[in-house]
């Protein structure tokens, strides 16, 4: 897990709070989401609540969204999981899949073989200076990048 987990644990300790379990953290995430939603009701003024309503502010809205994220992270922490890293991995995988699909479609449309398939990784595509598909290796900065789910690295670094 990333360093923020230690900060969250320290927060609970300093405040004298008990870390919620997975289900409690998800329940708290829902209540925090509702608080963020209530602020949006206050912002548009279309709903009248039967209790004193806090006025909308960007600062308060951001704090409530932060509370939702905090509870999602805590839910993951209780299971030894890192939801933020999982999100980054999933977005990276989906971007890679989208790039692969676009490049394959373009190659078939042009009926050319400008894309090189490697013997070592048959599910990979080497991208060389595609118009809007230029990528650099995340480790060495090289231009030839193997594009496959979960990896934006050149052959040498992969």
PyMOL commands that place a pseudoatom at each C-alpha (Angstrom):
pseudoatom trace, name=CA, resn=UNK, resi=1, chain=A, elem=C, hetatm=0, pos=[0.000, 0.000, 0.000]
pseudoatom trace, name=CA, resn=UNK, resi=2, chain=A, elem=C, hetatm=0, pos=[1.035, 3.582, -0.515]
pseudoatom trace, name=CA, resn=UNK, resi=3, chain=A, elem=C, hetatm=0, pos=[2.228, 5.829, 2.336]
pseudoatom trace, name=CA, resn=UNK, resi=4, chain=A, elem=C, hetatm=0, pos=[-1.185, 7.343, 3.022]
pseudoatom trace, name=CA, resn=UNK, resi=5, chain=A, elem=C, hetatm=0, pos=[-2.266, 4.230, 4.937]
pseudoatom trace, name=CA, resn=UNK, resi=6, chain=A, elem=C, hetatm=0, pos=[0.150, 5.029, 7.776]
pseudoatom trace, name=CA, resn=UNK, resi=7, chain=A, elem=C, hetatm=0, pos=[-1.219, 8.568, 7.877]
pseudoatom trace, name=CA, resn=UNK, resi=8, chain=A, elem=C, hetatm=0, pos=[-4.782, 7.248, 8.132]
pseudoatom trace, name=CA, resn=UNK, resi=9, chain=A, elem=C, hetatm=0, pos=[-3.831, 4.855, 10.943]
pseudoatom trace, name=CA, resn=UNK, resi=10, chain=A, elem=C, hetatm=0, pos=[-2.105, 7.707, 12.781]
pseudoatom trace, name=CA, resn=UNK, resi=11, chain=A, elem=C, hetatm=0, pos=[-5.234, 9.868, 12.336]
pseudoatom trace, name=CA, resn=UNK, resi=12, chain=A, elem=C, hetatm=0, pos=[-7.407, 7.210, 13.996]
pseudoatom trace, name=CA, resn=UNK, resi=13, chain=A, elem=C, hetatm=0, pos=[-4.910, 6.791, 16.843]
pseudoatom trace, name=CA, resn=UNK, resi=14, chain=A, elem=C, hetatm=0, pos=[-4.476, 10.541, 17.511]
pseudoatom trace, name=CA, resn=UNK, resi=15, chain=A, elem=C, hetatm=0, pos=[-8.250, 11.088, 17.457]
pseudoatom trace, name=CA, resn=UNK, resi=16, chain=A, elem=C, hetatm=0, pos=[-8.841, 8.060, 19.702]
pseudoatom trace, name=CA, resn=UNK, resi=17, chain=A, elem=C, hetatm=0, pos=[-11.115, 6.482, 17.092]
pseudoatom trace, name=CA, resn=UNK, resi=18, chain=A, elem=C, hetatm=0, pos=[-11.609, 2.809, 16.352]
pseudoatom trace, name=CA, resn=UNK, resi=19, chain=A, elem=C, hetatm=0, pos=[-10.885, 1.765, 12.790]
pseudoatom trace, name=CA, resn=UNK, resi=20, chain=A, elem=C, hetatm=0, pos=[-14.166, 0.562, 11.248]
pseudoatom trace, name=CA, resn=UNK, resi=21, chain=A, elem=C, hetatm=0, pos=[-14.412, -2.882, 9.706]
pseudoatom trace, name=CA, resn=UNK, resi=22, chain=A, elem=C, hetatm=0, pos=[-15.046, -3.303, 5.977]
pseudoatom trace, name=CA, resn=UNK, resi=23, chain=A, elem=C, hetatm=0, pos=[-18.852, -3.122, 6.140]
pseudoatom trace, name=CA, resn=UNK, resi=24, chain=A, elem=C, hetatm=0, pos=[-18.836, -0.187, 8.549]
pseudoatom trace, name=CA, resn=UNK, resi=25, chain=A, elem=C, hetatm=0, pos=[-16.387, 1.723, 6.342]
pseudoatom trace, name=CA, resn=UNK, resi=26, chain=A, elem=C, hetatm=0, pos=[-18.643, 1.196, 3.318]
pseudoatom trace, name=CA, resn=UNK, resi=27, chain=A, elem=C, hetatm=0, pos=[-21.666, 2.309, 5.342]
pseudoatom trace, name=CA, resn=UNK, resi=28, chain=A, elem=C, hetatm=0, pos=[-19.758, 5.416, 6.450]
pseudoatom trace, name=CA, resn=UNK, resi=29, chain=A, elem=C, hetatm=0, pos=[-18.822, 6.066, 2.796]
pseudoatom trace, name=CA, resn=UNK, resi=30, chain=A, elem=C, hetatm=0, pos=[-22.532, 6.128, 1.967]
pseudoatom trace, name=CA, resn=UNK, resi=31, chain=A, elem=C, hetatm=0, pos=[-23.296, 8.621, 4.751]
pseudoatom trace, name=CA, resn=UNK, resi=32, chain=A, elem=C, hetatm=0, pos=[-20.420, 10.828, 3.603]
pseudoatom trace, name=CA, resn=UNK, resi=33, chain=A, elem=C, hetatm=0, pos=[-21.724, 10.630, 0.021]
pseudoatom trace, name=CA, resn=UNK, resi=34, chain=A, elem=C, hetatm=0, pos=[-25.134, 11.737, 1.347]
pseudoatom trace, name=CA, resn=UNK, resi=35, chain=A, elem=C, hetatm=0, pos=[-23.516, 14.726, 3.074]
pseudoatom trace, name=CA, resn=UNK, resi=36, chain=A, elem=C, hetatm=0, pos=[-21.856, 15.731, -0.209]
pseudoatom trace, name=CA, resn=UNK, resi=37, chain=A, elem=C, hetatm=0, pos=[-25.178, 15.319, -1.994]
pseudoatom trace, name=CA, resn=UNK, resi=38, chain=A, elem=C, hetatm=0, pos=[-26.955, 17.436, 0.610]
pseudoatom trace, name=CA, resn=UNK, resi=39, chain=A, elem=C, hetatm=0, pos=[-24.472, 20.239, -0.017]
pseudoatom trace, name=CA, resn=UNK, resi=40, chain=A, elem=C, hetatm=0, pos=[-25.464, 20.137, -3.691]
pseudoatom trace, name=CA, resn=UNK, resi=41, chain=A, elem=C, hetatm=0, pos=[-29.116, 20.482, -2.645]
pseudoatom trace, name=CA, resn=UNK, resi=42, chain=A, elem=C, hetatm=0, pos=[-28.118, 23.611, -0.757]
pseudoatom trace, name=CA, resn=UNK, resi=43, chain=A, elem=C, hetatm=0, pos=[-26.220, 24.923, -3.771]
pseudoatom trace, name=CA, resn=UNK, resi=44, chain=A, elem=C, hetatm=0, pos=[-29.099, 24.724, -6.225]
pseudoatom trace, name=CA, resn=UNK, resi=45, chain=A, elem=C, hetatm=0, pos=[-31.758, 25.788, -3.679]
pseudoatom trace, name=CA, resn=UNK, resi=46, chain=A, elem=C, hetatm=0, pos=[-34.398, 23.569, -5.294]
pseudoatom trace, name=CA, resn=UNK, resi=47, chain=A, elem=C, hetatm=0, pos=[-34.936, 21.444, -2.208]
pseudoatom trace, name=CA, resn=UNK, resi=48, chain=A, elem=C, hetatm=0, pos=[-36.095, 22.667, 1.171]
pseudoatom trace, name=CA, resn=UNK, resi=49, chain=A, elem=C, hetatm=0, pos=[-34.943, 20.474, 4.035]
pseudoatom trace, name=CA, resn=UNK, resi=50, chain=A, elem=C, hetatm=0, pos=[-36.832, 20.100, 7.329]
pseudoatom trace, name=CA, resn=UNK, resi=51, chain=A, elem=C, hetatm=0, pos=[-33.715, 20.985, 9.310]
pseudoatom trace, name=CA, resn=UNK, resi=52, chain=A, elem=C, hetatm=0, pos=[-31.014, 23.619, 9.294]
pseudoatom trace, name=CA, resn=UNK, resi=53, chain=A, elem=C, hetatm=0, pos=[-29.051, 23.203, 6.111]
pseudoatom trace, name=CA, resn=UNK, resi=54, chain=A, elem=C, hetatm=0, pos=[-25.358, 23.991, 5.783]
pseudoatom trace, name=CA, resn=UNK, resi=55, chain=A, elem=C, hetatm=0, pos=[-24.658, 26.445, 2.940]
pseudoatom trace, name=CA, resn=UNK, resi=56, chain=A, elem=C, hetatm=0, pos=[-22.725, 25.122, -0.043]
pseudoatom trace, name=CA, resn=UNK, resi=57, chain=A, elem=C, hetatm=0, pos=[-19.024, 25.859, -0.389]
pseudoatom trace, name=CA, resn=UNK, resi=58, chain=A, elem=C, hetatm=0, pos=[-16.422, 24.266, -2.643]
pseudoatom trace, name=CA, resn=UNK, resi=59, chain=A, elem=C, hetatm=0, pos=[-14.245, 23.659, 0.417]
pseudoatom trace, name=CA, resn=UNK, resi=60, chain=A, elem=C, hetatm=0, pos=[-16.984, 21.733, 2.269]
pseudoatom trace, name=CA, resn=UNK, resi=61, chain=A, elem=C, hetatm=0, pos=[-17.935, 19.791, -0.871]
pseudoatom trace, name=CA, resn=UNK, resi=62, chain=A, elem=C, hetatm=0, pos=[-14.292, 18.765, -1.426]
pseudoatom trace, name=CA, resn=UNK, resi=63, chain=A, elem=C, hetatm=0, pos=[-14.013, 17.723, 2.242]
pseudoatom trace, name=CA, resn=UNK, resi=64, chain=A, elem=C, hetatm=0, pos=[-17.092, 15.502, 1.984]
pseudoatom trace, name=CA, resn=UNK, resi=65, chain=A, elem=C, hetatm=0, pos=[-15.762, 13.907, -1.199]
pseudoatom trace, name=CA, resn=UNK, resi=66, chain=A, elem=C, hetatm=0, pos=[-12.493, 13.362, 0.677]
pseudoatom trace, name=CA, resn=UNK, resi=67, chain=A, elem=C, hetatm=0, pos=[-14.434, 11.624, 3.449]
pseudoatom trace, name=CA, resn=UNK, resi=68, chain=A, elem=C, hetatm=0, pos=[-16.008, 9.279, 0.872]
pseudoatom trace, name=CA, resn=UNK, resi=69, chain=A, elem=C, hetatm=0, pos=[-12.553, 8.469, -0.495]
pseudoatom trace, name=CA, resn=UNK, resi=70, chain=A, elem=C, hetatm=0, pos=[-11.169, 8.016, 3.025]
pseudoatom trace, name=CA, resn=UNK, resi=71, chain=A, elem=C, hetatm=0, pos=[-13.837, 5.452, 3.866]
pseudoatom trace, name=CA, resn=UNK, resi=72, chain=A, elem=C, hetatm=0, pos=[-13.229, 3.593, 0.581]
pseudoatom trace, name=CA, resn=UNK, resi=73, chain=A, elem=C, hetatm=0, pos=[-9.512, 3.446, 1.402]
pseudoatom trace, name=CA, resn=UNK, resi=74, chain=A, elem=C, hetatm=0, pos=[-10.252, 2.267, 4.959]
pseudoatom trace, name=CA, resn=UNK, resi=75, chain=A, elem=C, hetatm=0, pos=[-12.565, -0.458, 3.587]
pseudoatom trace, name=CA, resn=UNK, resi=76, chain=A, elem=C, hetatm=0, pos=[-9.682, -1.640, 1.417]
pseudoatom trace, name=CA, resn=UNK, resi=77, chain=A, elem=C, hetatm=0, pos=[-7.157, -1.375, 4.257]
pseudoatom trace, name=CA, resn=UNK, resi=78, chain=A, elem=C, hetatm=0, pos=[-9.254, -3.729, 6.385]
pseudoatom trace, name=CA, resn=UNK, resi=79, chain=A, elem=C, hetatm=0, pos=[-8.730, -6.359, 3.679]
pseudoatom trace, name=CA, resn=UNK, resi=80, chain=A, elem=C, hetatm=0, pos=[-5.078, -5.535, 2.968]
pseudoatom trace, name=CA, resn=UNK, resi=81, chain=A, elem=C, hetatm=0, pos=[-6.071, -3.912, -0.316]
pseudoatom trace, name=CA, resn=UNK, resi=82, chain=A, elem=C, hetatm=0, pos=[-5.147, -0.570, -1.860]
pseudoatom trace, name=CA, resn=UNK, resi=83, chain=A, elem=C, hetatm=0, pos=[-8.166, 0.758, -3.782]
pseudoatom trace, name=CA, resn=UNK, resi=84, chain=A, elem=C, hetatm=0, pos=[-6.279, 3.777, -5.158]
pseudoatom trace, name=CA, resn=UNK, resi=85, chain=A, elem=C, hetatm=0, pos=[-3.545, 1.584, -6.633]
pseudoatom trace, name=CA, resn=UNK, resi=86, chain=A, elem=C, hetatm=0, pos=[-6.225, -0.791, -7.931]
pseudoatom trace, name=CA, resn=UNK, resi=87, chain=A, elem=C, hetatm=0, pos=[-7.928, 2.185, -9.626]
pseudoatom trace, name=CA, resn=UNK, resi=88, chain=A, elem=C, hetatm=0, pos=[-4.656, 3.287, -11.259]
pseudoatom trace, name=CA, resn=UNK, resi=89, chain=A, elem=C, hetatm=0, pos=[-3.982, -0.274, -12.446]
pseudoatom trace, name=CA, resn=UNK, resi=90, chain=A, elem=C, hetatm=0, pos=[-7.492, -0.607, -13.879]
pseudoatom trace, name=CA, resn=UNK, resi=91, chain=A, elem=C, hetatm=0, pos=[-7.353, 2.749, -15.686]
pseudoatom trace, name=CA, resn=UNK, resi=92, chain=A, elem=C, hetatm=0, pos=[-3.940, 1.850, -17.092]
pseudoatom trace, name=CA, resn=UNK, resi=93, chain=A, elem=C, hetatm=0, pos=[-5.215, -1.535, -18.277]
pseudoatom trace, name=CA, resn=UNK, resi=94, chain=A, elem=C, hetatm=0, pos=[-8.293, -0.001, -19.911]
pseudoatom trace, name=CA, resn=UNK, resi=95, chain=A, elem=C, hetatm=0, pos=[-6.216, 2.723, -21.627]
pseudoatom trace, name=CA, resn=UNK, resi=96, chain=A, elem=C, hetatm=0, pos=[-3.863, 0.057, -22.941]
pseudoatom trace, name=CA, resn=UNK, resi=97, chain=A, elem=C, hetatm=0, pos=[-6.781, -2.006, -24.237]
pseudoatom trace, name=CA, resn=UNK, resi=98, chain=A, elem=C, hetatm=0, pos=[-8.257, 1.084, -25.922]
pseudoatom trace, name=CA, resn=UNK, resi=99, chain=A, elem=C, hetatm=0, pos=[-4.928, 1.943, -27.565]
pseudoatom trace, name=CA, resn=UNK, resi=100, chain=A, elem=C, hetatm=0, pos=[-4.507, -1.641, -28.769]
pseudoatom trace, name=CA, resn=UNK, resi=101, chain=A, elem=C, hetatm=0, pos=[-8.042, -1.687, -30.204]
pseudoatom trace, name=CA, resn=UNK, resi=102, chain=A, elem=C, hetatm=0, pos=[-7.549, 1.649, -31.966]
pseudoatom trace, name=CA, resn=UNK, resi=103, chain=A, elem=C, hetatm=0, pos=[-4.193, 0.660, -33.417]
pseudoatom trace, name=CA, resn=UNK, resi=104, chain=A, elem=C, hetatm=0, pos=[-5.475, -2.691, -34.636]
pseudoatom trace, name=CA, resn=UNK, resi=105, chain=A, elem=C, hetatm=0, pos=[-8.512, -1.026, -36.219]
pseudoatom trace, name=CA, resn=UNK, resi=106, chain=A, elem=C, hetatm=0, pos=[-6.293, 1.548, -37.954]
pseudoatom trace, name=CA, resn=UNK, resi=107, chain=A, elem=C, hetatm=0, pos=[-3.896, -1.137, -39.176]
pseudoatom trace, name=CA, resn=UNK, resi=108, chain=A, elem=C, hetatm=0, pos=[-6.750, -3.202, -40.609]
pseudoatom trace, name=CA, resn=UNK, resi=109, chain=A, elem=C, hetatm=0, pos=[-8.365, -0.130, -42.183]
pseudoatom trace, name=CA, resn=UNK, resi=110, chain=A, elem=C, hetatm=0, pos=[-5.079, 0.806, -43.895]
pseudoatom trace, name=CA, resn=UNK, resi=111, chain=A, elem=C, hetatm=0, pos=[-4.476, -2.835, -44.748]
pseudoatom trace, name=CA, resn=UNK, resi=112, chain=A, elem=C, hetatm=0, pos=[-0.848, -2.298, -43.803]
pseudoatom trace, name=CA, resn=UNK, resi=113, chain=A, elem=C, hetatm=0, pos=[1.441, -4.017, -41.402]
pseudoatom trace, name=CA, resn=UNK, resi=114, chain=A, elem=C, hetatm=0, pos=[2.997, -0.906, -39.887]
pseudoatom trace, name=CA, resn=UNK, resi=115, chain=A, elem=C, hetatm=0, pos=[2.623, -2.478, -36.481]
pseudoatom trace, name=CA, resn=UNK, resi=116, chain=A, elem=C, hetatm=0, pos=[5.252, -4.995, -35.482]
pseudoatom trace, name=CA, resn=UNK, resi=117, chain=A, elem=C, hetatm=0, pos=[4.263, -8.016, -33.453]
pseudoatom trace, name=CA, resn=UNK, resi=118, chain=A, elem=C, hetatm=0, pos=[7.015, -9.507, -31.327]
pseudoatom trace, name=CA, resn=UNK, resi=119, chain=A, elem=C, hetatm=0, pos=[7.862, -13.190, -30.978]
pseudoatom trace, name=CA, resn=UNK, resi=120, chain=A, elem=C, hetatm=0, pos=[8.342, -12.870, -27.229]
pseudoatom trace, name=CA, resn=UNK, resi=121, chain=A, elem=C, hetatm=0, pos=[4.969, -11.291, -26.544]
pseudoatom trace, name=CA, resn=UNK, resi=122, chain=A, elem=C, hetatm=0, pos=[2.452, -12.213, -29.261]
pseudoatom trace, name=CA, resn=UNK, resi=123, chain=A, elem=C, hetatm=0, pos=[-0.324, -10.240, -27.560]
pseudoatom trace, name=CA, resn=UNK, resi=124, chain=A, elem=C, hetatm=0, pos=[1.791, -7.067, -27.702]
pseudoatom trace, name=CA, resn=UNK, resi=125, chain=A, elem=C, hetatm=0, pos=[2.105, -4.302, -30.232]
pseudoatom trace, name=CA, resn=UNK, resi=126, chain=A, elem=C, hetatm=0, pos=[5.154, -2.124, -30.723]
pseudoatom trace, name=CA, resn=UNK, resi=127, chain=A, elem=C, hetatm=0, pos=[4.063, 1.454, -31.354]
pseudoatom trace, name=CA, resn=UNK, resi=128, chain=A, elem=C, hetatm=0, pos=[6.439, 3.608, -33.375]
pseudoatom trace, name=CA, resn=UNK, resi=129, chain=A, elem=C, hetatm=0, pos=[5.497, 7.272, -33.765]
pseudoatom trace, name=CA, resn=UNK, resi=130, chain=A, elem=C, hetatm=0, pos=[1.778, 6.813, -34.398]
pseudoatom trace, name=CA, resn=UNK, resi=131, chain=A, elem=C, hetatm=0, pos=[0.107, 10.224, -34.906]
pseudoatom trace, name=CA, resn=UNK, resi=132, chain=A, elem=C, hetatm=0, pos=[-1.720, 10.576, -31.618]
pseudoatom trace, name=CA, resn=UNK, resi=133, chain=A, elem=C, hetatm=0, pos=[-0.437, 7.334, -30.156]
pseudoatom trace, name=CA, resn=UNK, resi=134, chain=A, elem=C, hetatm=0, pos=[3.169, 8.305, -29.422]
pseudoatom trace, name=CA, resn=UNK, resi=135, chain=A, elem=C, hetatm=0, pos=[4.155, 6.849, -26.101]
pseudoatom trace, name=CA, resn=UNK, resi=136, chain=A, elem=C, hetatm=0, pos=[7.352, 6.747, -24.148]
pseudoatom trace, name=CA, resn=UNK, resi=137, chain=A, elem=C, hetatm=0, pos=[8.556, 3.995, -21.862]
pseudoatom trace, name=CA, resn=UNK, resi=138, chain=A, elem=C, hetatm=0, pos=[7.796, 4.855, -18.244]
pseudoatom trace, name=CA, resn=UNK, resi=139, chain=A, elem=C, hetatm=0, pos=[11.213, 3.619, -17.119]
pseudoatom trace, name=CA, resn=UNK, resi=140, chain=A, elem=C, hetatm=0, pos=[13.737, 4.714, -19.770]
pseudoatom trace, name=CA, resn=UNK, resi=141, chain=A, elem=C, hetatm=0, pos=[11.756, 7.242, -21.842]
pseudoatom trace, name=CA, resn=UNK, resi=142, chain=A, elem=C, hetatm=0, pos=[12.349, 5.340, -25.110]
pseudoatom trace, name=CA, resn=UNK, resi=143, chain=A, elem=C, hetatm=0, pos=[9.996, 5.830, -28.058]
pseudoatom trace, name=CA, resn=UNK, resi=144, chain=A, elem=C, hetatm=0, pos=[9.341, 2.190, -28.992]
pseudoatom trace, name=CA, resn=UNK, resi=145, chain=A, elem=C, hetatm=0, pos=[6.862, 0.985, -26.429]
pseudoatom trace, name=CA, resn=UNK, resi=146, chain=A, elem=C, hetatm=0, pos=[5.238, -2.382, -26.014]
pseudoatom trace, name=CA, resn=UNK, resi=147, chain=A, elem=C, hetatm=0, pos=[1.567, -1.756, -25.427]
pseudoatom trace, name=CA, resn=UNK, resi=148, chain=A, elem=C, hetatm=0, pos=[-0.233, -4.524, -23.585]
pseudoatom trace, name=CA, resn=UNK, resi=149, chain=A, elem=C, hetatm=0, pos=[-2.611, -4.607, -20.653]
pseudoatom trace, name=CA, resn=UNK, resi=150, chain=A, elem=C, hetatm=0, pos=[-0.875, -3.298, -17.561]
pseudoatom trace, name=CA, resn=UNK, resi=151, chain=A, elem=C, hetatm=0, pos=[2.381, -2.254, -19.248]
pseudoatom trace, name=CA, resn=UNK, resi=152, chain=A, elem=C, hetatm=0, pos=[3.632, 0.907, -20.956]
pseudoatom trace, name=CA, resn=UNK, resi=153, chain=A, elem=C, hetatm=0, pos=[7.244, -0.199, -21.044]
pseudoatom trace, name=CA, resn=UNK, resi=154, chain=A, elem=C, hetatm=0, pos=[9.684, -0.963, -23.841]
pseudoatom trace, name=CA, resn=UNK, resi=155, chain=A, elem=C, hetatm=0, pos=[10.963, -4.489, -24.441]
pseudoatom trace, name=CA, resn=UNK, resi=156, chain=A, elem=C, hetatm=0, pos=[14.228, -3.737, -22.679]
pseudoatom trace, name=CA, resn=UNK, resi=157, chain=A, elem=C, hetatm=0, pos=[12.496, -2.557, -19.485]
pseudoatom trace, name=CA, resn=UNK, resi=158, chain=A, elem=C, hetatm=0, pos=[9.575, -4.975, -19.499]
for i in range(1, 158): cmd.bond("trace and resi %d" % i, "trace and resi %d" % (i + 1))
show_as sticks, trace
zoom trace
